[in-house]
Amino acid sequence: MDNEYVTILENKKPFTSFYFYTDFIKRVADFYRASSSKSLIQFNLIQENDFEATFCTYYFDPISIPVILSLCEQLKNYHNRSLPLFLSNNNGINQVLEFLYKADFFFVSGNNLNPNFPVGKKIFSFQEGYLGNFAGKNQRVEHKVRCYSIADDNLYDITNSEASDENKRDVIIEYYTIKVQNHFSELLFENSVTEKLQSFFVEVLAELITNGVLHSKSNVYALMFLDKYKTKFSISDNGIGLYSSLTEKKDCFYYSKFVFTDEILRSKQIKLNVDENIKNNLFAIFETLYYSMLKNRKGLFDLMCNVVLKCNGYFRLHNENSQIIISHRMVNDLSQLFQMRNEVLEIHYKFLFENDLEKYENDLTNIIPRLKDLFAKFVFNTIDKYNNDVKFSSIRFYEIKFKGVHIEVEIPNSNLS
C-alpha cells in the first residue's frame, strides 16, 4: 500500500460492511501506524488508471455508506480539515460513481451549501468535475444517504431550552418521526414483510436517531435500500458510544446502571478469553439491550426482536471493537425474551391509563428477577456459542476500535420475483 493514500474500492472486492470492518478500517489504521501522527490521510476512490479500470469490477454496498461517512467524519475532526478524496470517472467506475452521486454521497460529504440538497459536512475535498457524464441509469429517489443533525435541523432552541429532558426528547422524537416517514415509508411499504410493521419501524428509527443526536451528541448517518430480494438499513453515529451513554442514564426503580453487567462479570459461568477492554465493549452491548428491554419506549431490543422473529432478518449492532449478529438461529432465546418484553410494555402502558404508581412499581419490580435471569441465559448462550465455534457465532471482535454505535438490518422480501 502506498503510505500516502488509502484506496476505497478495490477490484473484485465488494465494499460491504464485512469488508469495511475486516479490511478497509485496518488499512486506515495501518496508514496512521506507518505515518507521522500529523500526516493527513488521503483517499483514492480507486487505485487503477483509466485503462486498467476498464477491466475491473467495483461494487459499493449501499448500506456501507453510513459507516464510511461516520469513520471519515471522525478522521476529519481529528485533523480539523477535510480529507482529500481523489476521484476517477471511467468505464470501470462510472456506474458506482453515478450511484454515489444520486445517493447524495458527494453532497453530504462535500461542502455543499445549495439548499436543494443536503448540507455538506465537509468530510472530503474532491474535484466536482468528475461528477458527470453518467449513463443516466434509473435510481429510486428514496435511495439516499441521510444526515440527521441538531445543527442542520435547527433544534438548538429545543436542546437549549429550560424544558425537562423528557419534554425535549418528546419534541425531537416527534420531529424525527415526520422525517423518517418522509424518507423511508415508501421503501417500507414496498416490502411485503416490512409493510405490516411500517409504523413500528418509523417509531423505532426516530427513537434511534434521537438517541444519536441528543445523547451520543453526534451527526447520524442513515440509508435504507430496497431491491427485489431484501430491505437493508444502516444507521451510524460517531458519538460517545454505548458505555458512556449508559453512564449518563439516571437510575430509577427498575434500572440501576451496570448492575446487570456486574452480576454477569462476577459469575463464574462467563469465560471469554479476550482483552478486558474489548470484553467491556461487548458487555456494553448486552447492558444496552437489557436496559432497552425495560424501558417504556421501543428501541434497540424491540428492533432486534421484530427483525429476527417477525421478519426472519438479520440484526447487527457494533460498538467500539465488538459486534453482535442476531439471526433466526436464536429464535428460542429471543421468543421468550420478546414475550417478557411485551409484558413489560403492557405494565408501562397500563400505568399511563390507570395512574396507579404503587401498582406500577410493584408489577415492574416483580417481573424483573425473572426477566434478568432469562436475559442472563441469553448472554450465556451467546458467549458459549462463541467459545465453541468462533466462525459461526453471533459475536465478532475486531482489532481496530471504531468509535460510535452502528446498526445494520437486513429483511428478506417474501414476494421474491
C-alpha positions in Angstrom: 0.0 0.0 0.0 1.1 3.5 -0.9 1.5 5.2 2.5 0.2 8.4 1.1 -3.2 7.1 0.1 -5.8 4.7 1.2 -7.9 3.2 -1.6 -11.6 2.8 -1.0 -12.7 0.4 -3.8 -10.6 -2.5 -4.9 -11.1 -4.6 -7.9 -13.4 -7.6 -7.4 -13.7 -6.8 -3.6 -17.2 -5.6 -2.9 -17.2 -2.8 -0.3 -19.7 -4.4 2.1 -19.9 -3.8 5.9 -17.9 -7.0 6.4 -15.2 -5.7 4.1 -15.3 -2.3 5.9 -14.7 -3.9 9.3 -12.2 -6.6 8.3 -10.2 -4.8 5.6 -10.8 -1.1 5.0 -10.6 0.1 8.5 -7.4 -1.9 9.1 -5.8 -0.2 6.1 -6.8 3.1 7.6 -5.2 2.1 10.9 -2.1 0.9 9.0 -1.7 4.4 7.5 -1.6 6.0 10.9 0.8 3.4 12.2 3.2 4.0 9.3 2.9 7.8 9.2 3.6 10.7 11.4 0.6 11.4 13.7 0.2 14.7 11.9 0.1 13.3 8.4 -3.2 14.0 6.7 -4.8 10.8 5.4 -5.8 10.9 1.7 -8.2 8.6 -0.2 -8.3 7.2 -3.7 -11.8 6.1 -4.9 -9.9 3.5 -7.0 -6.2 2.8 -7.5 -6.2 1.7 -11.2 -5.8 4.2 -14.0 -8.5 4.7 -16.7 -7.2 1.9 -18.9 -6.8 -0.6 -16.1 -10.2 0.2 -14.6 -11.9 -0.7 -17.8 -11.2 -4.4 -17.0 -12.0 -4.1 -13.3 -15.2 -4.7 -11.3 -16.2 -2.4 -8.4 -19.1 -2.6 -6.0 -20.2 -0.4 -3.2 -22.9 -1.9 -0.9 -25.3 1.0 -0.2 -25.7 0.3 3.5 -21.9 0.7 3.9 -22.2 4.4 3.1 -23.2 5.5 6.6 -20.3 3.7 8.3 -17.6 5.1 5.9 -19.1 8.6 6.4 -19.1 8.2 10.1 -15.5 6.9 10.2 -14.2 9.6 7.8 -16.0 12.3 9.8 -14.1 11.2 12.9 -10.8 11.5 10.9 -11.8 14.9 9.6 -12.5 16.1 13.1 -9.1 14.7 14.2 -7.2 16.6 11.5 -9.6 19.6 11.8 -9.8 19.7 8.0 -11.4 18.0 5.0 -9.8 14.8 3.8 -8.6 14.7 0.1 -10.6 12.2 -2.0 -9.2 11.6 -5.5 -11.9 10.6 -7.9 -11.9 8.9 -11.3 -14.6 8.7 -13.9 -14.1 5.9 -16.5 -15.9 2.9 -17.9 -15.0 0.8 -14.9 -16.2 3.1 -12.1 -18.8 5.2 -13.8 -21.8 3.2 -12.6 -20.6 3.3 -9.0 -19.8 7.0 -9.2 -23.3 7.7 -10.6 -25.0 5.7 -7.8 -23.0 7.5 -5.1 -23.8 10.9 -6.7 -27.6 10.2 -6.9 -27.5 8.8 -3.4 -26.3 12.3 -2.3 -23.0 10.9 -1.0 -21.0 13.8 -2.5 -23.4 16.4 -1.4 -23.4 15.1 2.2 -19.6 14.5 2.4 -18.6 17.6 0.4 -19.0 21.4 1.0 -22.5 21.8 -0.5 -24.5 24.9 0.5 -27.2 24.6 -2.1 -30.5 24.4 0.0 -32.0 22.0 -2.6 -29.5 19.3 -1.4 -28.2 18.1 2.0 -25.9 20.5 3.8 -22.3 19.3 3.2 -20.4 18.1 6.3 -17.0 18.9 4.6 -15.7 15.4 5.3 -14.0 15.1 1.9 -12.5 17.6 -0.6 -12.7 16.5 -4.2 -12.9 17.8 -7.8 -16.5 18.1 -8.7 -15.6 18.0 -12.4 -15.5 14.2 -12.2 -19.2 14.1 -11.2 -20.9 14.0 -14.6 -21.1 12.2 -17.9 -23.2 9.5 -16.3 -25.1 6.8 -18.2 -28.4 8.0 -16.8 -29.3 4.8 -15.1 -32.6 5.0 -13.2 -32.3 5.1 -9.4 -35.0 5.4 -6.8 -35.2 8.8 -5.2 -35.5 7.2 -1.8 -32.1 5.5 -2.1 -30.3 8.4 -0.5 -28.0 8.7 2.5 -29.5 10.9 5.2 -27.7 13.0 7.7 -29.6 14.0 10.9 -28.0 16.8 12.8 -29.1 19.1 15.7 -27.4 22.0 13.8 -28.8 21.2 10.3 -32.3 20.6 11.7 -32.3 23.8 13.7 -33.0 22.0 17.0 -30.8 24.1 19.3 -33.7 26.1 20.5 -35.2 22.9 21.9 -32.0 21.4 23.3 -31.0 24.7 24.9 -34.4 25.3 26.4 -35.3 25.0 30.1 -37.8 22.2 29.4 -37.2 18.9 31.1 -35.1 16.3 29.3 -38.2 14.2 28.8 -40.1 17.0 27.1 -37.1 17.9 24.9 -36.9 14.3 23.9 -40.6 14.1 23.1 -40.4 17.1 20.8 -37.3 15.8 19.0 -38.7 12.4 18.5 -41.9 13.9 17.1 -39.8 15.9 14.7 -37.7 12.9 13.5 -40.8 10.7 13.2 -42.1 13.0 10.5 -38.7 13.0 8.8 -38.4 9.2 9.0 -41.9 8.8 7.5 -40.9 11.1 4.6 -37.6 9.4 4.0 -38.4 5.7 4.4 -42.1 5.0 4.3 -42.3 4.2 0.6 -39.5 1.7 0.9 -41.1 0.0 3.9 -44.4 -0.3 2.2 -42.9 -2.0 -0.9 -41.5 -4.9 1.1 -44.5 -7.1 2.0 -42.8 -8.0 5.2 -41.9 -4.5 6.5 -45.2 -3.1 5.2 -47.0 -4.8 8.1 -44.6 -3.2 10.6 -44.2 0.1 8.9 -45.4 2.2 11.9 -43.2 0.2 14.2 -40.1 0.8 12.1 -40.8 4.6 11.8 -41.2 4.8 15.6 -38.0 2.9 16.4 -35.9 4.7 13.8 -37.0 8.0 15.1 -36.0 6.9 18.6 -32.6 5.7 17.5 -31.9 8.9 15.5 -32.9 10.9 18.6 -30.5 8.8 20.7 -27.7 9.6 18.3 -28.2 13.4 18.0 -29.3 14.0 21.6 -27.4 11.5 23.8 -24.4 10.5 21.6 -24.0 14.2 20.6 -23.3 13.2 17.0 -24.4 13.5 13.5 -26.3 10.4 12.5 -26.0 8.9 9.0 -28.6 6.5 7.7 -29.6 4.8 4.5 -32.4 2.4 3.5 -32.1 0.3 0.3 -34.7 -2.0 -1.3 -34.1 -4.4 -4.1 -36.2 -7.4 -5.1 -34.6 -9.6 -2.5 -34.5 -7.6 0.7 -34.7 -4.3 2.5 -31.5 -3.2 4.1 -31.0 -0.4 6.6 -27.9 1.1 8.2 -27.6 3.8 10.9 -24.3 5.1 12.2 -23.1 7.8 14.6 -19.6 8.6 15.8 -20.7 9.8 19.2 -19.8 8.8 22.8 -20.7 5.1 22.4 -22.9 2.8 24.4 -20.9 2.7 27.7 -20.6 6.5 28.0 -24.3 6.9 27.0 -25.3 4.4 29.8 -23.2 6.2 32.4 -25.4 9.3 31.7 -28.6 7.5 32.4 -30.4 8.3 35.7 -31.1 5.3 37.9 -34.7 4.6 38.5 -36.7 2.0 40.5 -36.5 -0.6 37.7 -32.9 0.0 36.4 -29.6 0.8 38.0 -26.6 1.4 35.8 -24.4 -1.7 35.2 -25.8 -3.8 38.0 -26.7 -6.4 35.4 -23.2 -6.3 33.8 -21.5 -6.6 37.2 -23.6 -9.6 38.1 -22.6 -11.3 34.9 -18.9 -10.4 35.2 -18.9 -11.8 38.8 -20.4 -15.0 37.6 -18.0 -17.9 37.1 -20.1 -19.1 34.2 -18.7 -16.4 32.0 -15.5 -17.5 30.2 -14.3 -15.1 27.5 -10.7 -15.1 26.5 -10.4 -11.6 25.1 -8.8 -8.3 26.2 -10.6 -6.7 29.1 -11.4 -3.5 27.2 -12.9 -5.5 24.3 -14.9 -7.6 26.8 -16.3 -4.4 28.3 -17.4 -3.2 24.8 -19.3 -6.4 24.3 -20.9 -6.2 27.7 -21.9 -2.6 27.0 -23.9 -4.0 24.1 -25.7 -6.5 26.3 -26.2 -3.9 29.0 -27.8 -1.6 26.5 -30.1 -4.3 25.2 -31.1 -5.2 28.8 -31.9 -1.6 29.5 -33.8 -1.3 26.3 -35.9 -4.3 27.3 -37.0 -2.5 30.5 -37.8 1.0 29.0 -41.2 2.5 28.3 -40.1 3.4 24.8 -39.5 0.9 22.0 -35.8 0.9 21.0 -32.9 -1.4 20.1 -34.2 -4.5 21.8 -37.6 -4.2 20.1 -35.9 -3.6 16.7 -33.7 -6.8 17.2 -36.7 -9.0 18.1 -39.0 -7.7 15.4 -36.4 -8.0 12.7 -35.4 -11.6 13.7 -38.7 -13.0 14.9 -41.3 -11.3 12.7 -39.2 -10.6 9.6 -36.7 -13.6 9.6 -34.0 -11.0 9.1 -30.6 -10.1 10.5 -29.7 -7.6 13.1 -26.2 -6.3 13.7 -25.0 -4.0 16.4 -21.4 -2.7 16.5 -19.8 -0.9 19.5 -16.1 0.0 19.5 -14.3 -3.3 18.9 -17.3 -5.6 19.3 -20.3 -6.6 17.3 -23.2 -9.0 17.7 -25.1 -10.5 14.8 -28.5 -11.9 15.7 -30.5 -14.1 13.3 -33.3 -16.6 13.3 -30.9 -19.3 14.7 -31.5 -17.7 18.1 -35.3 -17.8 17.8 -35.8 -19.9 21.0 -33.9 -17.5 23.3 -35.4 -14.4 21.7 -39.0 -15.7 21.7 -39.0 -16.0 25.5 -37.4 -12.6 25.9 -39.8 -10.9 23.5 -42.8 -12.3 25.3 -41.4 -10.8 28.6 -40.7 -7.6 26.8 -44.4 -7.4 25.8 -45.3 -7.9 29.5 -43.0 -5.0 30.4 -44.6 -2.8 27.8 -48.1 -3.7 29.0 -47.2 -2.6 32.5 -45.9 0.7 31.2 -49.0 1.3 29.1 -51.4 0.4 32.0 -49.7 3.0 34.2 -50.5 5.7 31.6 -54.2 4.9 31.8 -54.6 3.8 35.4 -52.0 6.2 37.0 -51.6 3.8 40.0 -47.9 4.4 40.9 -47.8 1.8 43.6 -49.2 -1.0 41.4 -47.0 0.1 38.5 -43.8 -0.1 40.6 -44.8 -3.4 42.2 -45.7 -5.1 38.9 -42.5 -4.0 37.2 -40.3 -4.8 40.3 -41.9 -8.3 40.5 -41.2 -9.2 36.9 -37.5 -8.0 36.8 -35.9 -11.0 38.6 -37.4 -13.4 36.0 -36.5 -11.1 33.2 -32.9 -10.7 34.4 -32.5 -14.5 34.7 -33.8 -15.0 31.2 -31.6 -12.3 29.7 -28.6 -13.7 31.5 -29.3 -17.1 29.9 -29.4 -15.3 26.5 -26.0 -13.8 27.2 -24.5 -17.1 28.5 -25.8 -19.0 25.5 -24.4 -16.4 23.0 -21.0 -16.4 24.6 -20.9 -20.1 25.0 -21.6 -20.5 21.2 -18.7 -18.1 20.6 -16.3 -20.2 22.7 -17.4 -23.4 20.9 -17.4 -22.1 17.4 -16.0 -18.6 16.7 -16.6 -18.7 13.0 -20.3 -19.3 13.2 -21.1 -17.5 16.5 -23.1 -14.3 16.9 -20.2 -12.4 18.3 -17.4 -10.6 16.4 -14.3 -8.9 17.8 -12.2 -6.6 15.7 -8.6 -5.4 16.2 -9.4 -1.8 15.3 -11.8 0.2 17.5 -14.5 2.1 15.6 -16.0 4.8 17.7 -19.7 5.2 18.0 -22.8 3.0 17.5 -23.5 1.3 14.2 -26.7 -0.7 13.4 -27.5 -2.7 10.4 -30.7 -4.6 9.5 -31.5 -6.9 6.6 -35.0 -8.1 6.0 -35.9 -10.6 3.1 -38.8 -9.8 0.9 -41.3 -12.7 1.0 -42.5 -11.9 -2.5 -39.4 -12.7 -4.4 -39.8 -12.4 -8.1 
